[in-house]
């Protein structure tokens, strides 16, 4: 059976070189640019928060507060596991990055709500120390600038057979 040919008319939309500014543009451009935060990060963080909700109760951190060191440590563990090549937390089945985002969100929320038990380390001259050490990076790069580039192995690297198999 032959299908009838349908002719569609596409409306012509005039191209405007410039338009007068909407007064809302001037006001809106001075507010927080929420469009810059990736929705993919929000979605992944929600999985980490859902895991916590199901284990500990919804928004428990808003009521009882949190200890900064606990969420800092958890975030670091999840980031380290992810950086070492483990994408998904074996306990929850949720991606490590989702848990790390949830940890950061809880820290931000607790600090904003005044419920953060701030047990961070006693302050030192961390920034001064980092700024003191940073020039060594350039010195080391200059020291080895003329050498043949070494092999930099990453998660995508094929391991040469003479080095053995990757352990899982």
C-alpha positions as CSV (number, residue, x, y, z in Angstrom):
1,X,0.0,0.0,0.0
2,X,1.4,3.3,-1.0
3,X,1.5,6.0,1.6
4,X,0.1,9.4,0.5
5,X,2.7,12.1,0.1
6,X,2.2,14.9,2.7
7,X,3.6,18.2,1.9
8,X,4.6,20.1,5.0
9,X,5.0,23.9,5.1
10,X,7.8,25.0,7.3
11,X,7.1,28.5,8.6
12,X,9.8,31.1,7.8
13,X,11.2,32.6,10.9
14,X,12.8,36.0,10.3
15,X,16.4,36.3,11.5
16,X,16.7,39.3,13.8
17,X,20.2,40.8,13.9
18,X,19.7,42.4,17.3
19,X,16.8,42.8,19.7
20,X,16.1,45.2,22.4
21,X,17.2,43.9,25.8
22,X,14.6,42.5,28.0
23,X,14.7,44.4,31.3
24,X,14.7,41.0,33.1
25,X,18.1,40.3,31.5
26,X,19.8,43.0,33.4
27,X,18.4,41.9,36.8
28,X,18.7,38.2,36.1
29,X,22.4,38.4,35.1
30,X,23.3,39.6,38.6
31,X,21.9,36.5,40.3
32,X,23.4,33.1,40.9
33,X,24.0,31.4,37.5
34,X,22.4,28.0,38.3
35,X,22.7,27.0,34.7
36,X,26.4,26.5,35.1
37,X,26.0,23.6,37.5
38,X,25.7,20.3,35.4
39,X,22.5,18.5,36.0
40,X,24.4,15.3,35.5
41,X,26.2,16.1,38.8
42,X,22.9,16.8,40.5
43,X,21.5,13.5,39.3
44,X,24.5,11.5,40.4
45,X,24.7,13.2,43.8
46,X,21.0,12.3,44.3
47,X,21.9,8.6,44.2
48,X,24.4,9.1,46.9
49,X,21.8,11.1,49.0
50,X,19.2,8.4,48.3
51,X,21.5,5.7,49.6
52,X,22.0,7.8,52.8
53,X,18.2,8.5,53.1
54,X,17.4,4.8,53.0
55,X,20.1,3.9,55.5
56,X,19.9,6.8,58.0
57,X,16.6,8.7,57.3
58,X,15.8,11.6,55.1
59,X,17.6,14.9,55.8
60,X,18.9,13.5,59.2
61,X,22.0,15.7,58.8
62,X,19.7,18.8,58.9
63,X,18.4,17.9,62.3
64,X,21.3,16.4,64.1
65,X,24.1,18.1,62.2
66,X,27.3,16.5,61.0
67,X,31.0,16.3,62.0
68,X,33.1,17.8,59.3
69,X,35.8,15.2,59.6
70,X,33.4,12.3,59.0
71,X,32.2,13.6,55.6
72,X,35.6,14.9,54.6
73,X,37.0,11.4,55.2
74,X,34.1,9.7,53.4
75,X,34.5,12.0,50.4
76,X,38.2,11.4,50.2
77,X,37.7,7.6,50.4
78,X,35.2,7.7,47.6
79,X,37.4,10.0,45.4
80,X,40.4,7.8,46.1
81,X,38.5,4.6,45.1
82,X,37.2,6.3,42.0
83,X,40.7,7.6,41.1
84,X,42.2,4.1,41.6
85,X,39.8,2.8,38.9
86,X,36.8,1.5,41.0
87,X,33.8,3.3,39.5
88,X,31.1,1.8,41.7
89,X,31.0,1.4,45.5
90,X,30.8,-2.4,46.1
91,X,28.6,-1.9,49.2
92,X,25.9,0.3,47.7
93,X,26.2,-0.2,44.0
94,X,26.2,3.6,43.6
95,X,29.0,5.3,41.7
96,X,31.7,6.6,44.0
97,X,31.4,10.1,42.5
98,X,27.7,10.1,43.5
99,X,28.7,9.4,47.1
100,X,31.5,12.1,47.0
101,X,29.0,14.7,45.6
102,X,26.5,13.7,48.4
103,X,29.3,14.2,51.0
104,X,30.1,17.6,49.7
105,X,26.4,18.6,49.5
106,X,25.9,17.6,53.1
107,X,28.9,19.6,54.3
108,X,27.7,22.6,52.4
109,X,24.2,22.2,53.7
110,X,25.4,21.7,57.3
111,X,27.6,24.8,57.2
112,X,24.9,26.9,55.7
113,X,22.4,25.7,58.3
114,X,24.8,26.2,61.2
115,X,24.7,22.5,62.0
116,X,28.3,21.7,61.1
117,X,30.3,20.3,64.0
118,X,33.5,21.9,62.8
119,X,36.2,19.5,63.9
120,X,38.6,20.4,61.1
121,X,42.3,20.5,61.9
122,X,43.8,23.5,63.8
123,X,44.7,26.0,61.0
124,X,48.3,26.1,59.8
125,X,50.0,28.0,57.1
126,X,48.7,25.6,54.5
127,X,48.4,28.1,51.7
128,X,51.8,29.5,52.4
129,X,53.2,26.0,52.4
130,X,51.6,25.1,49.1
131,X,52.8,28.4,47.5
132,X,56.3,27.6,48.8
133,X,56.3,24.1,47.3
134,X,54.7,24.9,44.0
135,X,57.9,26.4,42.4
136,X,59.5,23.0,42.8
137,X,57.1,21.6,40.1
138,X,58.6,24.0,37.6
139,X,62.2,23.2,38.7
140,X,61.6,19.5,38.4
141,X,59.9,19.9,35.0
142,X,62.9,22.0,33.8
143,X,65.4,19.4,35.2
144,X,63.9,16.6,33.1
145,X,62.9,18.7,30.1
146,X,65.5,17.3,27.8
147,X,64.9,13.7,28.6
148,X,63.0,11.2,26.6
149,X,59.4,11.2,27.9
150,X,58.7,8.3,30.2
151,X,55.6,6.1,29.8
152,X,52.7,7.5,31.9
153,X,50.3,4.6,32.6
154,X,46.7,5.4,33.2
155,X,43.5,3.4,33.5
156,X,43.3,3.1,29.7
157,X,46.9,1.8,29.4
158,X,47.6,-1.7,28.0
159,X,50.1,-3.3,30.3
160,X,53.0,-4.9,28.4
161,X,53.1,-8.6,28.9
162,X,56.6,-8.5,30.4
163,X,55.2,-6.4,33.3
164,X,52.5,-8.9,34.3
165,X,48.7,-8.7,34.4
166,X,46.7,-6.0,36.2
167,X,45.4,-7.3,39.5
168,X,41.6,-6.9,40.0
